[in-house]
Amino acid sequence: MAEIDADELLRRIRAARDWAAAEDERLQAASTAGGSDDQQLADASQIYNSIRAVLDEIIEPGKHSREK
């Protein structure tokens, strides 16, 4: 892996966080639209939500409560 500076690393983490947030929103909308895969979509949405929360915590430590 090539060496990157802190600004580039932060940019990449933010891009990943934004992607996870978009996937969460997309899957949440699909699960509320109805259909046979509602539970699978809701589960996948929760996974992306968790990924986004972890990346948020990396960017801004202390942003999320540990008691959820």
N, C-alpha and C positions, 0 to 999 in steps of 0.2 A: 504494500500500500504506500502510495506517495505521501510524503509529509505535507500536512496542511496547517495553516495558522488557525488561531482561535476564532477569528472572524468567520473563516470558511466553515469551520466545524459548527459554529452556532447557526450559520445560514442553513447548513444541511439538516441540523436537528429541527430547526423551525419549519423547513420544507416538509420533513417527515411528519411533524406534528400537524401541519395544515392538511396533509394528505389523509392522515388518520381521522381527523375531524370531518373531512368531506366524506370519507367512506362511512363513518358512523352515521352522519346525517342521511346519506343515501340509503343505507340499509334500514335505518329507523323509519324512514318514509315508506319504504317498500313493505316493511313488516306491518305498518298500520293500514296499508292499502288493502290488506286482506289476501288470502290465498292459503294454499296448503303448507307452505314452508314458513309460516309466520314465526314459529318458535326458533327455527334455525337462523332466520334473519335477525331476530331479536338477540340471539346468542352471539352471532357474528358482530352485531352492532355494539354489544357490550365489550367484546374483545377490542374493537377499535377504540372505543371510549377509554378503556384501560390503558391502551398504548398511548393515546393522546395525553392522558393524565400523567403518565410516567415521564413523557417528554416535557410536559409543562413543568413538572417538578425539577427536571434537570436544568431547564432554562431559568426558573424562578423557585429556588428552594424555599420550602415552607408555604407555598401557595395552597396546597391541598392538606386537608385534615387527615391525620392517620386513622381516625376513628370513623370509618364509613362502613 
